[in-house]
Amino acid sequence: MKGLKYLILAAVLMMCGFTMSAAAAEPLRGTKTFNKAGFGYVIQYPDGWLSYTEGRHTAMFIGKEGTKQNYPTVVIKNLLAASQGGKFRAVDGVITDLENQLRSTSEAMVFNPEPFKYTKDGFNLTGTQCVAEYTIKKERFKQWAVVMPDGNKPSFYVWSYTAPEAAYDVYLPIAKAMFDSWVLKE
């Protein structure tokens, strides 16, 4: 799907050409709240980060340009289910498409997709999570992706954290804190 390919490649291409120092990431302190109508969720993100949206289906969170936190990216994409004119019937189809898109990069590896349970605020959803590594423009990237159905309508959420491989573990605590703050709305 062109939109899902944009999700992966846009986040990665924004970061290409950067090198990363070993500076430690600070945990989520002083946050902003993303709570836009039509997206179906609320999420906290670091005060020094920016949010960008594409229509009512993609939100991207990234540190301000020129800062060390400009390297990691968190993207949340809403995809319509096949019953609503989308491409996918189930979470497994979204994961397979993600794997196929990653194969278009060099040295792509997807590690052990596994079940994921989302249990917050009355939602009990089962999805799939995986970690992938790939190379674009001679730079190695690592991505954690979670795909799950929307509990309210026939669609899927694709939540991903992407960073240059050298920075992945440095900013993973921030990504995890953002993920833990992500709450679906009724």
N, C-alpha and C positions, 0 to 999 in steps of 0.2 A: 504494500500500500504506500502510495507516494507520501501521505501524511506521516506515517510511522517512520519512513526513511528520513524525512525532514527532521523529525524529532531526534533521531540518533545523530545524523550528520551535522545538523545545525549546531547542536551543542558541542560536538567535537571540533568542527571547523572554527568556531569562535575561539577555541583555545590553541589551535595549531600555531607552532612557531614560538611558543613560550618555553622557558626553562624554569625549573622549580628549585627553590632553596629548601633546606631541611627545617625551616621554621615551623614550630608547633602551632596547630590551629587552636584557637580559644573555643571553649564550649559556647553554646548559645547563651549570650548575655545581651540584654537589651534587644528585644525582638520587635519585629513588625508583624502585622497580621494580614494575610491574604484571605479575603472573604468576598469575592466578587459574585454577583448574581449570575446564575446559570452554570457555574462550574461544579456545584454540588459538594463542596467541601470547604473547610477552613484549615489553614496551615500557618504555623509560625516560621519566620525566617530571620536570619541575623540582621540587626539594625544597619550594618554596613553593606548589605546586599541590596540588589535591585530586583524587581519583578517585571517581567514582560509577558504580554499575552498575545496569542494569535486567535482571533475570533473568540468563540466561547468554548474552545476545546483544548487549548494548549497554554500552560503557564510555565515560564522558565524563571529560575532564581539563580542569580550569579552575583559575585562580588563586584564592586565598582572597578572599572578599568583603571589600571595603574596600581592596584593593590595586590597583595599576595593571594587574597581570596577571590581574585578574578579567574583562577584556574579551575576550581571545581564548579560543577553545574548540577542543579536539581531540576528535572523537567517532569511535569505531570501532564499526561495527554488523555483526553476522553475520546474513546472510539465507539461509534455506533455498532450495535450488533447487526447481524445479517437481517434479522426481522425488521430492522428500521432503515434498511438501505446500506448498511455497512458491509464490510467484507467478512467478518468473523462470526462464527456460531458459538465458539467456546474459547476459554482461556488458552487451551492447548494450541489453537490455531494462531493466536496472537504470538505465543512463544515461538512457534515454528516460523512464522514470518520474521520475527526478530532475528532468529538464528540465520535464516536465509539472507537477510540484509547484511548481517555481519560478515557473511562469507564474501561479500563484494569488497571488503577491506582486505589488507594483507595480514597473514599470520593470525587469523581469527580463531579463538577458542571460546567455547561456551562450557562452563563447568557445572555439571550436575544440577539441572533444573530440579527443584524440589517443592513439595506442597508448602503453602503459606496460609496461615489462618489470621484473619482480621476480626477481632472481637472487641469492639468499642461501641459505646452508646447505643446498645440494642442491635447492632449489626453483628452477624456471625457469617462471614464470607470466607470461602476457600478459593485461593488462587495459586499462583506459581511464582517462585522467585529463582533468580539465577545470577551468576557473576560471569562476565565475559571480558576477554582481553583482545585487543586488536591494534593494528598499526595503520595510521593515516599520515601521509607526508613524512614518513620516517620517524614519527613520534608514536610511542606506545601509550595506549590508553587502557583504563580498566573501568568497567561499568557494573553496577549492581542494579538489577531491574526487578520490579514486582508487578505482576499483572493479576488483576482480580476483577470480578464482575462488579458492576454498580448495584448496590442493594435496592435501589429505587426504580431503576428503569433498565431497559434492554441495551446496555452499553458496558464498556470495560474501561478500567483505569490502567494506565501504564505509568508507573512511578519509577524514575531512574535517577541515579547519581553517577556522574561521569567525571573523571579527572585523569590527568596524565598519570601514568603508572607510579612515578616517583612521588606524587602528591596524594595518591589515593588514600593511604592509611593516615596521613596527616589530617585530612579533612573529613574522614569517615565519621568521627564523633559528631561533627556538625550535621552531616547528612542523617545520621541516626536520630539525633535530637529533632531534626525537622520531620523525619518520618514518624517519630513517636507523637509529634504534635498534630499530625494530619488526622482530621476528624471529618468523616462523611456527614452530610446533612440530610435530613428527611425531605 
